């Protein structure tokens, strides 16, 4: 095996490990917000590493440019989508786990306009 194949295999295994961690987080974490956080962070990093492994393995400008574009798209859209899903779930009253110590948003959202109130300056 060449060095490029070894690097690609290492990136692929590392990416698969992050995707496995995300799937375990999806199964084991107690509430929607924690499950979403685990899948957003770990799965995004895992898929990014898998795409990077693809770019390193094929080492072709067409494949590499598509892989890099996919990684950028994934890293730009996943956090925004997670934020929108969490906001919608919070508005719908999705409960927090009992272990959640502080709900900093409680009482700060206007349920009619869906706007966040400005914090008190005093």
N, CA, C and O atoms as CSV, one atom per row, in Angstrom:
chain,resi,resn,atom,element,x,y,z
A,1,UNK,N,N,0.829,-1.189,0.000
A,1,UNK,CA,C,0.000,0.000,0.000
A,1,UNK,C,C,0.870,1.247,0.000
A,1,UNK,O,O,1.931,1.291,0.623
A,2,UNK,N,N,0.400,2.240,-0.703
A,2,UNK,CA,C,1.128,3.498,-0.760
A,2,UNK,C,C,0.763,4.367,0.446
A,2,UNK,O,O,-0.181,4.079,1.181
A,3,UNK,N,N,1.532,5.427,0.623
A,3,UNK,CA,C,1.285,6.349,1.721
A,3,UNK,C,C,-0.099,7.000,1.577
A,3,UNK,O,O,-0.805,7.198,2.565
A,4,UNK,N,N,-0.468,7.325,0.353
A,4,UNK,CA,C,-1.778,7.933,0.115
A,4,UNK,C,C,-2.902,6.993,0.532
A,4,UNK,O,O,-3.901,7.444,1.090
A,5,UNK,N,N,-2.761,5.713,0.276
A,5,UNK,CA,C,-3.771,4.735,0.682
A,5,UNK,C,C,-3.836,4.592,2.197
A,5,UNK,O,O,-4.922,4.430,2.754
A,6,UNK,N,N,-2.691,4.651,2.872
A,6,UNK,CA,C,-2.668,4.573,4.324
A,6,UNK,C,C,-3.351,5.787,4.951
A,6,UNK,O,O,-4.131,5.660,5.895
A,7,UNK,N,N,-3.046,6.953,4.413
A,7,UNK,CA,C,-3.678,8.175,4.925
A,7,UNK,C,C,-5.181,8.140,4.689
A,7,UNK,O,O,-5.966,8.512,5.562
A,8,UNK,N,N,-5.570,7.695,3.515
A,8,UNK,CA,C,-6.996,7.584,3.191
A,8,UNK,C,C,-7.690,6.586,4.110
A,8,UNK,O,O,-8.800,6.842,4.576
A,9,UNK,N,N,-7.055,5.467,4.372
A,9,UNK,CA,C,-7.645,4.460,5.263
A,9,UNK,C,C,-7.775,4.995,6.684
A,9,UNK,O,O,-8.775,4.745,7.357
A,10,UNK,N,N,-6.759,5.734,7.142
A,10,UNK,CA,C,-6.816,6.304,8.495
A,10,UNK,C,C,-7.944,7.334,8.596
A,10,UNK,O,O,-8.685,7.341,9.579
A,11,UNK,N,N,-8.078,8.196,7.596
A,11,UNK,CA,C,-9.158,9.184,7.596
A,11,UNK,C,C,-10.525,8.510,7.527
A,11,UNK,O,O,-11.476,8.949,8.173
A,12,UNK,N,N,-10.612,7.452,6.747
A,12,UNK,CA,C,-11.871,6.722,6.616
A,12,UNK,C,C,-12.266,6.070,7.936
A,12,UNK,O,O,-13.428,6.140,8.337
A,13,UNK,N,N,-11.321,5.443,8.609
A,13,UNK,CA,C,-11.615,4.827,9.906
A,13,UNK,C,C,-11.962,5.863,10.971
A,13,UNK,O,O,-12.868,5.648,11.777
A,14,UNK,N,N,-11.249,6.978,10.976
A,14,UNK,CA,C,-11.544,8.043,11.922
A,14,UNK,C,C,-12.938,8.622,11.664
A,14,UNK,O,O,-13.694,8.875,12.602
A,15,UNK,N,N,-13.269,8.828,10.393
A,15,UNK,CA,C,-14.597,9.324,10.045
A,15,UNK,C,C,-15.686,8.346,10.428
A,15,UNK,O,O,-16.732,8.742,10.940
A,16,UNK,N,N,-15.444,7.074,10.181
A,16,UNK,CA,C,-16.431,6.054,10.561
A,16,UNK,C,C,-16.595,5.996,12.075
A,16,UNK,O,O,-17.694,5.745,12.571
A,17,UNK,N,N,-15.517,6.226,12.806
A,17,UNK,CA,C,-15.605,6.271,14.270
A,17,UNK,C,C,-16.478,7.422,14.753
A,17,UNK,O,O,-17.260,7.261,15.690
A,18,UNK,N,N,-16.345,8.583,14.114
A,18,UNK,CA,C,-17.197,9.713,14.487
A,18,UNK,C,C,-18.655,9.462,14.132
A,18,UNK,O,O,-19.547,9.838,14.893
A,19,UNK,N,N,-18.911,8.838,12.997
A,19,UNK,CA,C,-20.291,8.521,12.617
A,19,UNK,C,C,-20.873,7.493,13.597
A,19,UNK,O,O,-22.043,7.585,13.969
A,20,UNK,N,N,-20.064,6.522,14.010
A,20,UNK,CA,C,-20.513,5.555,15.011
A,20,UNK,C,C,-20.825,6.247,16.333
A,20,UNK,O,O,-21.823,5.932,16.982
A,21,UNK,N,N,-19.976,7.184,16.729
A,21,UNK,CA,C,-20.223,7.948,17.953
A,21,UNK,C,C,-21.522,8.734,17.853
A,21,UNK,O,O,-22.281,8.808,18.819
A,22,UNK,N,N,-21.780,9.319,16.690
A,22,UNK,CA,C,-23.025,10.069,16.493
A,22,UNK,C,C,-24.234,9.150,16.587
A,22,UNK,O,O,-25.256,9.524,17.163
A,23,UNK,N,N,-24.124,7.953,16.029
A,23,UNK,CA,C,-25.257,7.031,16.096
A,23,UNK,C,C,-25.484,6.528,17.518
A,23,UNK,O,O,-26.627,6.325,17.927
A,24,UNK,N,N,-24.414,6.327,18.269
A,24,UNK,CA,C,-24.572,5.941,19.675
A,24,UNK,C,C,-25.182,7.083,20.487
A,24,UNK,O,O,-26.005,6.849,21.372
A,25,UNK,N,N,-24.778,8.319,20.185
A,25,UNK,CA,C,-25.369,9.466,20.850
A,25,UNK,C,C,-26.846,9.596,20.544
A,25,UNK,O,O,-27.634,9.982,21.407
A,26,UNK,N,N,-27.221,9.276,19.323
A,26,UNK,CA,C,-28.629,9.324,18.939
A,26,UNK,C,C,-29.446,8.307,19.721
A,26,UNK,O,O,-30.599,8.564,20.066
A,27,UNK,N,N,-28.858,7.163,19.997
A,27,UNK,CA,C,-29.564,6.114,20.732
A,27,UNK,C,C,-29.549,6.326,22.247
A,27,UNK,O,O,-30.514,5.979,22.928
A,28,UNK,N,N,-28.472,6.888,22.775
A,28,UNK,CA,C,-28.278,6.890,24.216
A,28,UNK,C,C,-28.614,8.195,24.939
A,28,UNK,O,O,-28.914,8.165,26.133
A,29,UNK,N,N,-28.573,9.321,24.261
A,29,UNK,CA,C,-28.782,10.591,24.955
A,29,UNK,C,C,-30.253,10.799,25.283
A,29,UNK,O,O,-31.122,10.327,24.550
A,30,UNK,N,N,-30.546,11.507,26.387
A,30,UNK,CA,C,-31.899,11.493,26.939
A,30,UNK,C,C,-32.930,12.407,26.268
A,30,UNK,O,O,-34.123,12.106,26.326
A,31,UNK,N,N,-32.517,13.514,25.632
A,31,UNK,CA,C,-33.544,14.376,25.052
A,31,UNK,C,C,-33.184,14.811,23.639
A,31,UNK,O,O,-32.072,14.589,23.160
A,32,UNK,N,N,-34.143,15.426,22.999
A,32,UNK,CA,C,-34.014,15.823,21.597
A,32,UNK,C,C,-32.818,16.733,21.365
A,32,UNK,O,O,-32.089,16.558,20.389
A,33,UNK,N,N,-32.610,17.689,22.239
A,33,UNK,CA,C,-31.566,18.686,22.035
A,33,UNK,C,C,-30.167,18.073,22.118
A,33,UNK,O,O,-29.290,18.421,21.328
A,34,UNK,N,N,-29.961,17.181,23.052
A,34,UNK,CA,C,-28.660,16.507,23.165
A,34,UNK,C,C,-28.435,15.546,22.010
A,34,UNK,O,O,-27.325,15.452,21.487
A,35,UNK,N,N,-29.482,14.831,21.608
A,35,UNK,CA,C,-29.353,13.922,20.462
A,35,UNK,C,C,-29.018,14.699,19.196
A,35,UNK,O,O,-28.172,14.278,18.406
A,36,UNK,N,N,-29.678,15.822,19.011
A,36,UNK,CA,C,-29.417,16.634,17.826
A,36,UNK,C,C,-28.002,17.204,17.851
A,36,UNK,O,O,-27.339,17.262,16.816
A,37,UNK,N,N,-27.548,17.617,19.002
A,37,UNK,CA,C,-26.196,18.146,19.129
A,37,UNK,C,C,-25.156,17.083,18.790
A,37,UNK,O,O,-24.191,17.353,18.076
A,38,UNK,N,N,-25.358,15.890,19.301
A,38,UNK,CA,C,-24.404,14.803,19.030
A,38,UNK,C,C,-24.366,14.455,17.546
A,38,UNK,O,O,-23.294,14.293,16.963
A,39,UNK,N,N,-25.534,14.344,16.951
A,39,UNK,CA,C,-25.541,13.968,15.538
A,39,UNK,C,C,-25.018,15.094,14.662
A,39,UNK,O,O,-24.350,14.834,13.661
A,40,UNK,N,N,-25.302,16.320,15.013
A,40,UNK,CA,C,-24.820,17.428,14.191
A,40,UNK,C,C,-23.308,17.531,14.233
A,40,UNK,O,O,-22.661,17.631,13.191
A,41,UNK,N,N,-22.751,17.509,15.409
A,41,UNK,CA,C,-21.302,17.687,15.529
A,41,UNK,C,C,-20.516,16.464,15.061
A,41,UNK,O,O,-19.642,16.575,14.201
A,42,UNK,N,N,-20.826,15.315,15.622
A,42,UNK,CA,C,-20.033,14.121,15.319
A,42,UNK,C,C,-20.259,13.623,13.897
A,42,UNK,O,O,-19.303,13.247,13.219
A,43,UNK,N,N,-21.491,13.614,13.440
A,43,UNK,CA,C,-21.751,13.120,12.087
A,43,UNK,C,C,-21.187,14.066,11.035
A,43,UNK,O,O,-20.696,13.614,10.001
A,44,UNK,N,N,-21.250,15.362,11.282
A,44,UNK,CA,C,-20.675,16.315,10.331
A,44,UNK,C,C,-19.169,16.130,10.237
A,44,UNK,O,O,-18.616,16.102,9.137
A,45,UNK,N,N,-18.510,16.005,11.360
A,45,UNK,CA,C,-17.066,15.783,11.340
A,45,UNK,C,C,-16.735,14.432,10.706
A,45,UNK,O,O,-15.790,14.329,9.924
A,46,UNK,N,N,-17.507,13.399,11.039
A,46,UNK,CA,C,-17.259,12.077,10.468
A,46,UNK,C,C,-17.432,12.058,8.964
A,46,UNK,O,O,-16.592,11.508,8.252
A,47,UNK,N,N,-18.504,12.645,8.471
A,47,UNK,CA,C,-18.711,12.679,7.022
A,47,UNK,C,C,-17.684,13.551,6.325
A,47,UNK,O,O,-17.273,13.258,5.203
A,48,UNK,N,N,-17.267,14.630,6.992
A,48,UNK,CA,C,-16.199,15.451,6.429
A,48,UNK,C,C,-14.902,14.673,6.289
A,48,UNK,O,O,-14.208,14.797,5.280
A,49,UNK,N,N,-14.570,13.874,7.292
A,49,UNK,CA,C,-13.358,13.045,7.214
A,49,UNK,C,C,-13.471,11.965,6.144
A,49,UNK,O,O,-12.488,11.652,5.472
A,50,UNK,N,N,-14.652,11.400,5.984
A,50,UNK,CA,C,-14.855,10.388,4.941
A,50,UNK,C,C,-14.700,11.016,3.553
A,50,UNK,O,O,-14.100,10.419,2.660
A,51,UNK,N,N,-15.240,12.213,3.381
A,51,UNK,CA,C,-15.084,12.895,2.094
A,51,UNK,C,C,-13.625,13.281,1.853
A,51,UNK,O,O,-13.145,13.218,0.721
A,52,UNK,N,N,-12.923,13.676,2.908
A,52,UNK,CA,C,-11.502,13.978,2.776
A,52,UNK,C,C,-10.710,12.726,2.406
A,52,UNK,O,O,-9.773,12.793,1.611
A,53,UNK,N,N,-11.087,11.589,2.981
A,53,UNK,CA,C,-10.445,10.320,2.622
A,53,UNK,C,C,-10.674,10.001,1.152
A,53,UNK,O,O,-9.777,9.492,0.479
A,54,UNK,N,N,-11.862,10.294,0.653
A,54,UNK,CA,C,-12.150,10.075,-0.765
A,54,UNK,C,C,-11.262,10.956,-1.636
A,54,UNK,O,O,-10.724,10.500,-2.646
A,55,UNK,N,N,-11.110,12.218,-1.243
A,55,UNK,CA,C,-10.271,13.139,-2.013
A,55,UNK,C,C,-8.807,12.692,-2.012
A,55,UNK,O,O,-8.131,12.760,-3.038
A,56,UNK,N,N,-8.327,12.238,-0.859
A,56,UNK,CA,C,-6.930,11.790,-0.774
A,56,UNK,C,C,-6.724,10.506,-1.579
A,56,UNK,O,O,-5.705,10.359,-2.254
A,57,UNK,N,N,-7.662,9.595,-1.515
A,57,UNK,CA,C,-7.508,8.313,-2.213
A,57,UNK,C,C,-7.474,8.481,-3.725
A,57,UNK,O,O,-6.599,7.928,-4.390
A,58,UNK,N,N,-8.421,9.242,-4.275
A,58,UNK,CA,C,-8.496,9.371,-5.732
A,58,UNK,C,C,-7.523,10.392,-6.291
A,58,UNK,O,O,-7.050,10.235,-7.417
A,59,UNK,N,N,-7.217,11.418,-5.543
A,59,UNK,CA,C,-6.206,12.410,-5.899
A,59,UNK,C,C,-6.373,12.912,-7.337
A,59,UNK,O,O,-5.418,12.997,-8.109
A,60,UNK,N,N,-7.610,13.236,-7.658
A,60,UNK,CA,C,-7.967,13.764,-8.965
A,60,UNK,C,C,-8.640,15.109,-8.741
A,60,UNK,O,O,-9.396,15.260,-7.781
A,61,UNK,N,N,-8.388,16.078,-9.591
A,61,UNK,CA,C,-8.913,17.419,-9.369
A,61,UNK,C,C,-10.444,17.434,-9.366
A,61,UNK,O,O,-11.046,18.183,-8.597
A,62,UNK,N,N,-11.075,16.632,-10.202
A,62,UNK,CA,C,-12.540,16.599,-10.257
A,62,UNK,C,C,-13.118,16.018,-8.965
A,62,UNK,O,O,-14.066,16.568,-8.404
A,63,UNK,N,N,-12.551,14.921,-8.502
A,63,UNK,CA,C,-13.037,14.282,-7.274
A,63,UNK,C,C,-12.720,15.151,-6.061
A,63,UNK,O,O,-13.563,15.333,-5.183
A,64,UNK,N,N,-11.509,15.684,-6.017
A,64,UNK,CA,C,-11.100,16.505,-4.885
A,64,UNK,C,C,-11.937,17.774,-4.776
A,64,UNK,O,O,-12.348,18.151,-3.679
A,65,UNK,N,N,-12.190,18.428,-5.893
A,65,UNK,CA,C,-12.992,19.655,-5.842
A,65,UNK,C,C,-14.423,19.356,-5.393
A,65,UNK,O,O,-15.005,20.135,-4.637
A,66,UNK,N,N,-14.988,18.252,-5.842
A,66,UNK,CA,C,-16.335,17.878,-5.392
A,66,UNK,C,C,-16.350,17.513,-3.911
A,66,UNK,O,O,-17.284,17.861,-3.188
A,67,UNK,N,N,-15.324,16.820,-3.470
A,67,UNK,CA,C,-15.250,16.444,-2.052
A,67,UNK,C,C,-15.107,17.683,-1.174
A,67,UNK,O,O,-15.767,17.787,-0.140
A,68,UNK,N,N,-14.255,18.620,-1.574
A,68,UNK,CA,C,-14.076,19.850,-0.799
A,68,UNK,C,C,-15.362,20.679,-0.806
A,68,UNK,O,O,-15.737,21.251,0.217
A,69,UNK,N,N,-16.034,20.744,-1.951
A,69,UNK,CA,C,-17.305,21.476,-2.022
A,69,UNK,C,C,-18.353,20.826,-1.118
A,69,UNK,O,O,-19.127,21.521,-0.460
A,70,UNK,N,N,-18.376,19.498,-1.086
A,70,UNK,CA,C,-19.312,18.793,-0.214
A,70,UNK,C,C,-19.008,19.051,1.251
A,70,UNK,O,O,-19.925,19.255,2.046
A,71,UNK,N,N,-17.740,19.045,1.615
A,71,UNK,CA,C,-17.336,19.315,2.995
A,71,UNK,C,C,-17.746,20.735,3.393
A,71,UNK,O,O,-18.300,20.941,4.473
A,72,UNK,N,N,-17.478,21.707,2.530
A,72,UNK,CA,C,-17.851,23.086,2.837
A,72,UNK,C,C,-19.361,23.227,2.968
A,72,UNK,O,O,-19.846,23.883,3.890
A,73,UNK,N,N,-20.100,22.621,2.058
A,73,UNK,CA,C,-21.559,22.672,2.123
A,73,UNK,C,C,-22.056,22.050,3.422
A,73,UNK,O,O,-22.938,22.600,4.081
A,74,UNK,N,N,-21.499,20.919,3.783
A,74,UNK,CA,C,-21.897,20.224,5.000
A,74,UNK,C,C,-21.593,21.053,6.248
A,74,UNK,O,O,-22.430,21.151,7.145
A,75,UNK,N,N,-20.404,21.646,6.308
A,75,UNK,CA,C,-20.016,22.433,7.472
A,75,UNK,C,C,-20.773,23.753,7.560
A,75,UNK,O,O,-20.888,24.321,8.646
A,76,UNK,N,N,-21.292,24.252,6.442
A,76,UNK,CA,C,-22.070,25.487,6.473
A,76,UNK,C,C,-23.544,25.244,6.765
A,76,UNK,O,O,-24.184,26.070,7.416
A,77,UNK,N,N,-24.089,24.141,6.303
A,77,UNK,CA,C,-25.529,23.925,6.437
A,77,UNK,C,C,-25.932,23.147,7.685
A,77,UNK,O,O,-27.016,23.386,8.218
A,78,UNK,N,N,-25.119,22.246,8.162
A,78,UNK,CA,C,-25.499,21.420,9.316
A,78,UNK,C,C,-25.757,22.256,10.584
A,78,UNK,O,O,-26.764,22.020,11.251
A,79,UNK,N,N,-24.898,23.218,10.945
A,79,UNK,CA,C,-25.193,24.012,12.142
A,79,UNK,C,C,-26.456,24.864,11.999
A,79,UNK,O,O,-27.210,25.029,12.958
A,80,UNK,N,N,-26.679,25.398,10.810
A,80,UNK,CA,C,-27.871,26.218,10.589
A,80,UNK,C,C,-29.128,25.362,10.702
A,80,UNK,O,O,-30.110,25.768,11.323
A,81,UNK,N,N,-29.091,24.184,10.101
A,81,UNK,CA,C,-30.242,23.280,10.180
A,81,UNK,C,C,-30.497,22.842,11.619
A,81,UNK,O,O,-31.647,22.776,12.052
A,82,UNK,N,N,-29.448,22.546,12.349
A,82,UNK,CA,C,-29.608,22.136,13.754
A,82,UNK,C,C,-30.198,23.264,14.587
A,82,UNK,O,O,-31.045,23.030,15.449
A,83,UNK,N,N,-29.747,24.494,14.327
A,83,UNK,CA,C,-30.287,25.630,15.058
A,83,UNK,C,C,-31.772,25.808,14.767
A,83,UNK,O,O,-32.561,26.039,15.683
A,84,UNK,N,N,-32.150,25.701,13.510
A,84,UNK,CA,C,-33.557,25.873,13.137
A,84,UNK,C,C,-34.424,24.764,13.737
A,84,UNK,O,O,-35.531,25.029,14.208
A,85,UNK,N,N,-33.929,23.534,13.722
A,85,UNK,CA,C,-34.680,22.427,14.316
A,85,UNK,C,C,-34.833,22.600,15.826
A,85,UNK,O,O,-35.906,22.354,16.378
A,86,UNK,N,N,-33.764,23.020,16.485
A,86,UNK,CA,C,-33.834,23.220,17.935
A,86,UNK,C,C,-34.782,24.352,18.290
A,86,UNK,O,O,-35.528,24.264,19.265
A,87,UNK,N,N,-34.751,25.401,17.507
A,87,UNK,CA,C,-35.652,26.524,17.761
A,87,UNK,C,C,-37.108,26.111,17.575
A,87,UNK,O,O,-37.967,26.468,18.381
A,88,UNK,N,N,-37.382,25.361,16.515
A,88,UNK,CA,C,-38.748,24.885,16.278
A,88,UNK,C,C,-39.190,23.936,17.391
A,88,UNK,O,O,-40.332,24.000,17.846
A,89,UNK,N,N,-38.297,23.067,17.825
A,89,UNK,CA,C,-38.642,22.139,18.904
A,89,UNK,C,C,-38.900,22.892,20.209
A,89,UNK,O,O,-39.804,22.534,20.964
A,90,UNK,N,N,-38.116,23.922,20.473
A,90,UNK,CA,C,-38.310,24.712,21.698
A,90,UNK,C,C,-39.650,25.432,21.663
A,90,UNK,O,O,-40.349,25.486,22.675
A,91,UNK,N,N,-40.016,25.985,20.512
A,91,UNK,CA,C,-41.316,26.649,20.375
A,91,UNK,C,C,-42.468,25.676,20.532
A,91,UNK,O,O,-43.508,26.020,21.093
A,92,UNK,N,N,-42.284,24.466,20.040
A,92,UNK,CA,C,-43.345,23.463,20.149
A,92,UNK,C,C,-43.442,22.869,21.547
A,92,UNK,O,O,-44.359,22.098,21.829
A,93,UNK,N,N,-42.514,23.218,22.416
A,93,UNK,CA,C,-42.579,22.743,23.798
A,93,UNK,C,C,-41.931,21.393,24.020
A,93,UNK,O,O,-42.291,20.684,24.959
A,94,UNK,N,N,-40.982,21.023,23.174
A,94,UNK,CA,C,-40.249,19.770,23.374
A,94,UNK,C,C,-39.555,19.846,24.734
A,94,UNK,O,O,-38.789,20.777,24.982
A,95,UNK,N,N,-39.815,18.875,25.620
A,95,UNK,CA,C,-39.279,18.978,26.987
A,95,UNK,C,C,-37.772,18.749,27.046
A,95,UNK,O,O,-37.206,17.977,26.273
A,96,UNK,N,N,-37.146,19.444,27.987
A,96,UNK,CA,C,-35.743,19.213,28.297
A,96,UNK,C,C,-35.647,18.019,29.238
A,96,UNK,O,O,-36.621,17.675,29.908
A,97,UNK,N,N,-34.503,17.401,29.290
A,97,UNK,CA,C,-34.305,16.301,30.213
A,97,UNK,C,C,-34.318,16.820,31.655
A,97,UNK,O,O,-34.057,18.000,31.892
A,98,UNK,N,N,-34.612,15.967,32.587
A,98,UNK,CA,C,-34.684,16.371,33.996
A,98,UNK,C,C,-33.323,16.821,34.524
A,98,UNK,O,O,-33.259,17.591,35.482
A,99,UNK,N,N,-32.241,16.354,33.915
A,99,UNK,CA,C,-30.899,16.727,34.358
A,99,UNK,C,C,-30.478,18.113,33.897
A,99,UNK,O,O,-29.437,18.609,34.327
A,100,UNK,N,N,-31.263,18.750,33.031
A,100,UNK,CA,C,-30.935,20.091,32.569
A,100,UNK,C,C,-31.062,21.056,33.734
A,100,UNK,O,O,-32.134,21.189,34.325
A,101,UNK,N,N,-29.962,21.731,34.063
A,101,UNK,CA,C,-29.935,22.595,35.239
A,101,UNK,C,C,-30.516,23.982,34.956
A,101,UNK,O,O,-31.229,24.529,35.798
A,102,UNK,N,N,-30.227,24.555,33.795
A,102,UNK,CA,C,-30.627,25.924,33.505
A,102,UNK,C,C,-31.227,25.987,32.107
A,102,UNK,O,O,-30.659,25.461,31.150
A,103,UNK,N,N,-32.373,26.632,32.003
A,103,UNK,CA,C,-32.990,26.920,30.717
A,103,UNK,C,C,-32.909,28.430,30.519
A,103,UNK,O,O,-33.793,29.165,30.960
A,104,UNK,N,N,-31.858,28.890,29.861
A,104,UNK,CA,C,-31.611,30.320,29.725
A,104,UNK,C,C,-32.620,31.010,28.813
A,104,UNK,O,O,-32.734,32.235,28.852
A,105,UNK,N,N,-33.344,30.269,28.005
A,105,UNK,CA,C,-34.315,30.870,27.100
A,105,UNK,C,C,-35.699,31.000,27.718
A,105,UNK,O,O,-36.559,31.696,27.180
A,106,UNK,N,N,-35.914,30.340,28.834
A,106,UNK,CA,C,-37.224,30.359,29.467
A,106,UNK,C,C,-37.636,31.782,29.813
A,106,UNK,O,O,-36.928,32.489,30.530
A,107,UNK,N,N,-38.796,32.197,29.291
A,107,UNK,CA,C,-39.320,33.519,29.562
A,107,UNK,C,C,-38.769,34.621,28.682
A,107,UNK,O,O,-39.160,35.777,28.842
A,108,UNK,N,N,-37.869,34.304,27.753
A,108,UNK,CA,C,-37.270,35.327,26.895
A,108,UNK,C,C,-37.807,35.313,25.475
A,108,UNK,O,O,-37.532,36.236,24.707
A,109,UNK,N,N,-38.562,34.294,25.109
A,109,UNK,CA,C,-39.134,34.243,23.768
A,109,UNK,C,C,-40.562,34.741,23.806
A,109,UNK,O,O,-41.321,34.399,24.713
A,110,UNK,N,N,-40.928,35.545,22.827
A,110,UNK,CA,C,-42.305,35.950,22.633
A,110,UNK,C,C,-42.949,34.889,21.739
A,110,UNK,O,O,-42.613,34.782,20.559
A,111,UNK,N,N,-43.859,34.118,22.291
A,111,UNK,CA,C,-44.454,33.006,21.549
A,111,UNK,C,C,-45.306,33.475,20.375
A,111,UNK,O,O,-45.537,32.711,19.438
A,112,UNK,N,N,-45.776,34.722,20.412
A,112,UNK,CA,C,-46.587,35.231,19.316
A,112,UNK,C,C,-45.762,35.609,18.101
A,112,UNK,O,O,-46.134,35.300,16.969
A,113,UNK,N,N,-44.631,36.284,18.338
A,113,UNK,CA,C,-43.799,36.744,17.224
A,113,UNK,C,C,-42.576,35.865,16.988
A,113,UNK,O,O,-41.897,36.015,15.972
A,114,UNK,N,N,-42.290,34.963,17.899
A,114,UNK,CA,C,-41.110,34.086,17.832
A,114,UNK,C,C,-39.807,34.882,17.837
A,114,UNK,O,O,-38.825,34.484,17.211
A,115,UNK,N,N,-39.807,35.994,18.539
A,115,UNK,CA,C,-38.604,36.803,18.658
A,115,UNK,C,C,-38.023,36.667,20.064
A,115,UNK,O,O,-38.749,36.480,21.040
A,116,UNK,N,N,-36.720,36.763,20.138
A,116,UNK,CA,C,-36.011,36.719,21.409
A,116,UNK,C,C,-35.975,38.116,21.994
A,116,UNK,O,O,-35.574,39.063,21.318
A,117,UNK,N,N,-36.389,38.255,23.240
A,117,UNK,CA,C,-36.356,39.556,23.896
A,117,UNK,C,C,-34.920,39.935,24.217
A,117,UNK,O,O,-34.071,39.073,24.444
A,118,UNK,N,N,-34.666,41.214,24.231
A,118,UNK,CA,C,-33.345,41.710,24.608
A,118,UNK,C,C,-33.140,41.497,26.104
A,118,UNK,O,O,-34.085,41.659,26.877
A,119,UNK,N,N,-31.930,41.139,26.530
A,119,UNK,CA,C,-31.681,40.962,27.960
A,119,UNK,C,C,-31.777,42.293,28.696
A,119,UNK,O,O,-31.549,43.354,28.114
A,120,UNK,N,N,-32.112,42.226,29.967
A,120,UNK,CA,C,-32.197,43.428,30.791
A,120,UNK,C,C,-30.814,44.045,30.951
A,120,UNK,O,O,-29.837,43.343,31.211
A,121,UNK,N,N,-30.741,45.341,30.797
A,121,UNK,CA,C,-29.467,46.069,30.890
A,121,UNK,C,C,-29.326,46.763,32.223
A,121,UNK,O,O,-28.817,47.883,32.281
A,122,UNK,N,N,-29.747,46.151,33.260
A,122,UNK,CA,C,-29.712,46.930,34.460
A,122,UNK,C,C,-29.371,46.213,35.642
A,122,UNK,O,O,-29.315,46.798,36.724
